[in-house]
Amino acid sequence: MTFFGHLEELRSRILWSLWAWILASGVCYYFVPKLLVVVRQEFLDSKIQLIFTHPTEAFFAYLKVAMVAGIFVASPVLGYHTLMFVVPGLEAHERRWLFRLMPFSILLFIAGCTFAFFVVLPITMHFFVSFSNEALTPMFTVGEFLGFVTGVLLLCGVTFQVPLVLFLAAQLGLITSKMLRQHRRIAIFMSFLIAAVATPTPDAFTMSVVAVPIWMLYEISVVLIRITGK
């Protein structure tokens, strides 16, 4: 295929992906109010109000959530067009690794978002709301609240990609299982540092609930890399 042929194919696949994302986001927008009710009940006390301070704030907050959710809903189409454009230019062994690791990447991302929803967000919201008293009444704007929840979900989803990133780095010869074992203390420290940022609480047990799974991801990476002989 010529250079301009590749450009035309890229344009076509981007357009198909864009339309799939727009359609999925439109469908998701309908469900955002119902999703907001669920999220509010999960993380906020019934006495805490969600407000918006600008005429367009609620609309754009809903739109942002719908666009993020649309990426997940349209991900099969986005993934398909990405693969169909990239795969022809890869070597046979590179294709095998790509098709093997992609399902694990998706599962790890879902696991990270699930961990955030059921563990990180409840702990974090409880901590921040605990600062309320007679002088301070918590009232969150819908934009800030949804932005915070969405950000934590995405952050944990990306963090759970650590085993995959380390595994790929090992396959490329950048690291070895021995190197990872030697830097275990740093990994443990970083796990608790991430936990301290994600769940800023003085409770050591609560912090450990978040830090230990992150550390376990590192240990899983060491085992997988060692199994492959790296």
Backbone torsions as a table, in degrees:
resi	resn	phi	psi	omega
1	MET	NA	138.6	-179.7
2	THR	-73.8	169.0	179.4
3	PHE	-59.0	-45.3	-179.8
4	PHE	-69.4	-27.8	174.8
5	GLY	-65.0	-40.9	176.8
6	HIS	-63.8	-41.1	178.8
7	LEU	-62.9	-40.7	179.4
8	GLU	-65.8	-40.8	177.8
9	GLU	-64.8	-42.0	178.8
10	LEU	-60.9	-44.7	178.9
11	ARG	-60.5	-44.5	-178.9
12	SER	-62.4	-44.6	-177.1
13	ARG	-71.3	-33.8	175.8
14	ILE	-64.6	-42.2	179.9
15	LEU	-64.5	-44.1	177.8
16	TRP	-61.2	-42.4	179.6
17	SER	-65.9	-40.8	-179.5
18	LEU	-63.9	-44.8	179.0
19	TRP	-65.2	-38.3	177.6
20	ALA	-63.1	-41.7	179.4
21	TRP	-65.7	-44.0	179.7
22	ILE	-62.3	-44.6	179.8
23	LEU	-63.3	-45.5	180.0
24	ALA	-64.1	-39.9	179.0
25	SER	-64.9	-37.9	177.7
26	GLY	-62.6	-41.7	177.6
27	VAL	-66.2	-43.1	-178.9
28	CYS	-64.9	-32.5	-179.2
29	TYR	-58.8	-35.3	179.7
30	TYR	-62.9	-32.1	-175.4
31	PHE	-94.0	-6.4	-177.2
32	VAL	-58.8	-45.3	178.6
33	PRO	-58.1	-40.3	178.1
34	LYS	-67.5	-38.6	177.5
35	LEU	-64.5	-38.5	179.2
36	LEU	-61.7	-39.6	178.2
37	VAL	-61.3	-44.5	-179.7
38	VAL	-63.9	-47.3	-178.3
39	VAL	-64.3	-41.0	179.8
40	ARG	-63.3	-44.3	179.1
41	GLN	-65.3	-31.6	-176.8
42	GLU	-74.4	-37.6	-169.7
43	PHE	-114.4	-16.4	-174.5
44	LEU	-121.4	143.3	173.6
45	ASP	-67.6	149.9	-176.4
46	SER	-61.9	-21.1	-179.2
47	LYS	-80.2	-16.9	-177.8
48	ILE	-82.4	129.5	-177.7
49	GLN	-92.7	143.4	168.5
50	LEU	-105.1	125.7	-175.5
51	ILE	-128.6	168.3	167.0
52	PHE	-132.9	138.8	-170.6
53	THR	-106.9	5.4	178.8
54	HIS	-140.6	143.7	-176.8
55	PRO	-53.9	-33.1	-175.9
56	THR	-98.2	-2.8	-172.1
57	GLU	-61.7	-46.9	-178.0
58	ALA	-62.7	-42.4	-179.6
59	PHE	-60.6	-48.6	-177.7
60	PHE	-70.8	-30.0	175.1
61	ALA	-65.6	-44.8	176.9
62	TYR	-61.6	-42.5	-177.7
63	LEU	-63.1	-41.4	-179.7
64	LYS	-63.6	-44.1	178.6
65	VAL	-63.9	-41.4	179.5
66	ALA	-62.9	-38.0	-179.9
67	MET	-68.6	-39.6	177.2
68	VAL	-66.8	-45.4	178.3
69	ALA	-63.6	-34.1	179.2
70	GLY	-62.0	-32.6	177.0
71	ILE	-63.1	-42.7	179.5
72	PHE	-66.0	-45.3	-177.6
73	VAL	-65.3	-39.9	-178.1
74	ALA	-87.7	2.6	-175.4
75	SER	-56.6	-36.0	176.2
76	PRO	-60.0	-42.0	179.0
77	VAL	-69.5	-43.9	179.1
78	LEU	-61.9	-43.5	179.3
79	GLY	-64.7	-40.2	-179.4
80	TYR	-61.8	-49.9	-177.5
81	HIS	-68.7	-32.8	175.6
82	THR	-64.5	-46.0	-180.0
83	LEU	-63.6	-44.7	-177.2
84	MET	-64.4	-24.9	177.5
85	PHE	-86.2	-36.3	-174.0
86	VAL	-84.9	-42.0	-171.1
87	VAL	-55.5	-43.5	-178.7
88	PRO	-57.2	-24.1	-179.1
89	GLY	-92.0	2.5	-177.8
90	LEU	-99.0	154.2	172.7
91	GLU	-73.7	165.0	-176.2
92	ALA	-59.3	-45.0	-178.5
93	HIS	-69.0	-31.0	177.6
94	GLU	-69.0	-36.4	176.9
95	ARG	-64.2	-41.4	-179.5
96	ARG	-61.2	-45.9	179.8
97	TRP	-63.2	-39.8	-178.8
98	LEU	-62.2	-48.5	-178.0
99	PHE	-70.5	-27.7	178.0
100	ARG	-74.0	-40.9	-172.0
101	LEU	-86.1	-24.6	-176.8
102	MET	-59.1	-46.0	177.7
103	PRO	-59.8	-37.9	179.1
104	PHE	-66.0	-36.9	178.6
105	SER	-62.9	-43.3	179.3
106	ILE	-64.0	-45.1	-179.6
107	LEU	-63.7	-40.3	179.0
108	LEU	-65.5	-39.0	179.2
109	PHE	-65.1	-44.0	177.9
110	ILE	-62.4	-41.3	178.6
111	ALA	-61.9	-40.8	178.9
112	GLY	-64.3	-43.1	178.5
113	CYS	-65.9	-38.8	178.1
114	THR	-64.3	-43.1	177.9
115	PHE	-61.3	-41.0	179.0
116	ALA	-64.4	-42.7	-175.0
117	PHE	-68.4	-41.7	-173.5
118	PHE	-96.2	-15.9	-177.2
119	VAL	-121.5	-61.2	-171.7
120	VAL	-66.5	-51.0	-176.0
121	LEU	-64.0	-44.8	177.1
122	PRO	-59.0	-42.4	179.7
123	ILE	-65.1	-45.6	-177.4
124	THR	-64.3	-47.7	-179.1
125	MET	-64.3	-39.7	178.5
126	HIS	-61.9	-39.9	-179.6
127	PHE	-65.1	-48.5	-176.8
128	PHE	-67.3	-38.6	179.7
129	VAL	-69.2	-24.1	-178.3
130	SER	-64.6	-13.6	178.2
131	PHE	-77.4	-8.7	-179.7
132	SER	-69.3	144.8	178.2
133	ASN	-155.2	-164.1	-178.5
134	GLU	-63.2	-27.3	-178.4
135	ALA	-93.4	-18.1	-176.5
136	LEU	-125.9	120.2	178.4
137	THR	-112.6	120.0	-178.1
138	PRO	-72.8	123.4	172.1
139	MET	-138.9	115.4	-176.6
140	PHE	-102.2	139.7	171.7
141	THR	-75.7	147.7	-175.6
142	VAL	-63.0	-34.3	179.8
143	GLY	-66.0	-45.8	-179.8
144	GLU	-67.7	-39.8	-178.9
145	PHE	-65.2	-50.5	180.0
146	LEU	-66.2	-36.3	177.4
147	GLY	-63.8	-40.2	178.9
148	PHE	-65.1	-47.9	-179.5
149	VAL	-61.6	-46.3	179.9
150	THR	-62.5	-42.0	-179.8
151	GLY	-62.5	-42.8	179.6
152	VAL	-66.4	-40.7	178.1
153	LEU	-59.9	-47.3	-179.6
154	LEU	-66.3	-40.3	-179.9
155	LEU	-60.6	-45.9	-179.9
156	CYS	-69.0	-36.7	177.2
157	GLY	-61.1	-41.6	178.3
158	VAL	-71.1	-40.1	179.6
159	THR	-59.4	-36.0	-178.9
160	PHE	-73.4	-1.6	174.7
161	GLN	-83.9	-2.2	-176.8
162	VAL	-53.2	-48.0	179.5
163	PRO	-57.6	-38.9	-178.9
164	LEU	-67.9	-42.5	179.7
165	VAL	-63.5	-45.3	179.7
166	LEU	-65.8	-38.5	179.1
167	PHE	-63.4	-44.7	178.4
168	LEU	-64.3	-40.5	178.3
169	ALA	-61.7	-37.1	178.4
170	ALA	-68.3	-39.9	179.5
171	GLN	-66.2	-27.8	177.7
172	LEU	-85.5	-1.8	178.3
173	GLY	81.7	14.3	-178.2
174	LEU	-81.8	-30.7	179.3
175	ILE	-139.3	166.9	175.7
176	THR	-132.5	164.6	177.8
177	SER	-63.0	-32.1	178.4
178	LYS	-64.0	-42.7	178.4
179	MET	-61.6	-41.4	-179.5
180	LEU	-66.8	-38.3	178.6
181	ARG	-66.2	-37.7	179.9
182	GLN	-66.5	-27.1	-178.3
183	HIS	-104.7	25.0	-178.1
184	ARG	-60.6	-40.7	-178.5
185	ARG	-61.5	-39.1	178.1
186	ILE	-64.7	-39.4	179.3
187	ALA	-63.0	-41.9	178.9
188	ILE	-64.4	-44.0	178.6
189	PHE	-60.5	-44.9	-179.3
190	MET	-65.5	-35.1	178.6
191	SER	-62.1	-44.7	179.7
192	PHE	-73.3	-29.3	176.3
193	LEU	-66.6	-44.9	177.2
194	ILE	-61.8	-41.7	179.0
195	ALA	-63.7	-38.2	179.7
196	ALA	-65.6	-36.3	178.6
197	VAL	-73.6	-43.4	-177.3
198	ALA	-71.5	-36.3	-179.2
199	THR	-128.9	78.5	-175.1
200	PRO	-70.2	77.0	-178.1
201	THR	-128.7	143.6	178.5
202	PRO	-76.1	-7.1	-178.6
203	ASP	-75.2	114.3	-177.2
204	ALA	-64.2	-37.4	-179.1
205	PHE	-64.6	-45.9	179.8
206	THR	-61.4	-42.7	178.0
207	MET	-62.6	-39.0	-179.6
208	SER	-66.2	-33.7	179.1
209	VAL	-58.6	-33.7	178.7
210	VAL	-88.0	-39.9	-174.0
211	ALA	-70.7	-40.8	-175.2
212	VAL	-61.7	-46.1	176.7
213	PRO	-59.6	-36.8	177.6
214	ILE	-65.2	-42.4	177.2
215	TRP	-63.6	-39.2	179.5
216	MET	-62.4	-33.1	175.7
217	LEU	-60.8	-39.9	177.8
218	TYR	-63.9	-45.3	-178.9
219	GLU	-65.5	-37.1	176.1
220	ILE	-62.1	-39.5	178.0
221	SER	-61.1	-43.2	179.9
222	VAL	-60.3	-44.9	-178.8
223	VAL	-64.3	-46.0	-178.7
224	LEU	-62.8	-42.5	-179.8
225	ILE	-66.4	-38.1	179.4
226	ARG	-67.0	-37.5	179.0
227	ILE	-61.2	-36.7	-179.5
228	THR	-79.6	0.5	176.1
229	GLY	82.3	17.0	-179.8
230	LYS	-95.4	NA	NA
